[in-house]
Amino acid sequence: MKSASPENEYIPLNLRISVRKDTLRLISEMAQDMGISINEVFSFLAEDSVIDLELLEDMHQIEIPNKCSLDDLKNAILKKRLC
C-alpha cells in the first residue's frame, strides 16, 4: 500500500494478537468476501479505529485521571455530549 503523501506511508508491522475463534472466522470471511488478506482487514480495522483522533482537539490538552468514580465518568461523558 502506497500513499501519495510521504508522511502517510504505510509501515509494515509484524504483530502477534489473540482473538476468539468466532472473531477470526468472521474476519476470515470478511477478507474472503473483500478479496483481501486477513492482515489487510486488521490493517483497515486499525486505521478506522483511530482515524477520528486526528480530528480531536490537541491531545496534550486532554487530562486523564489515575482513577475516577462512576459518577465522575458519567458526568464527563454527559459534559462532552453537551459541548
C-alpha positions in Angstrom: 0.0 0.0 0.0 1.4 3.3 -1.1 0.3 6.8 -0.2 0.6 10.0 -2.3 1.8 11.8 0.8 5.3 10.6 2.2 4.2 11.3 5.8 1.3 8.9 5.4 3.4 6.0 4.0 2.4 2.6 5.3 4.9 0.9 7.7 4.8 -2.9 7.9 4.4 -4.3 11.4 4.7 -7.8 12.5 2.1 -8.2 15.3 1.0 -11.1 17.4 -2.6 -10.8 18.6 -5.1 -13.1 20.1 -8.8 -13.2 19.0 -11.6 -15.6 19.7 -12.3 -18.4 17.2 -15.6 -16.7 16.2 -13.9 -13.4 15.6 -11.2 -15.0 13.4 -13.9 -16.8 11.4 -15.8 -13.6 10.8 -12.6 -11.7 9.9 -11.6 -14.5 7.6 -15.0 -14.4 5.9 -14.8 -10.7 5.6 -11.3 -10.9 4.0 -12.5 -13.6 1.6 -15.6 -11.5 0.6 -13.5 -8.4 0.0 -10.8 -10.4 -1.9 -8.0 -9.2 0.5 -5.8 -10.9 3.2 -6.6 -11.1 6.9 -3.7 -8.8 7.5 -5.3 -6.2 5.3 -8.6 -6.5 7.2 -6.8 -5.9 10.5 -4.9 -3.0 9.0 -8.1 -1.4 7.8 -9.7 -2.0 11.2 -6.8 -0.4 13.0 -6.9 2.6 10.6 -10.6 3.1 11.1 -10.4 2.8 14.8 -8.1 5.8 15.1 -9.0 8.0 12.1 -11.1 10.4 14.2 -8.4 11.0 16.7 -6.7 13.4 14.2 -9.9 15.4 14.2 -10.0 15.8 18.0 -8.5 18.8 19.8 -4.9 18.7 20.7 -4.3 15.5 22.7 -2.0 17.4 25.1 -4.9 19.3 26.4 -6.7 16.1 27.5 -6.3 15.3 31.1 -6.5 11.6 32.1 -7.0 10.9 35.8 -5.4 8.0 37.6 -8.9 7.0 38.8 -12.4 8.3 39.0 -15.8 7.3 40.4 -18.6 6.0 38.2 -20.4 9.3 38.7 -17.4 11.3 37.6 -17.2 9.2 34.5 -20.9 9.7 33.7 -20.6 13.4 34.3 -17.6 13.7 32.0 -19.4 11.8 29.2 -22.5 14.0 29.6 -20.4 17.1 29.6 -18.7 16.0 26.4 -22.0 15.3 24.7 -23.4 18.7 25.6 -20.3 20.6 24.2 
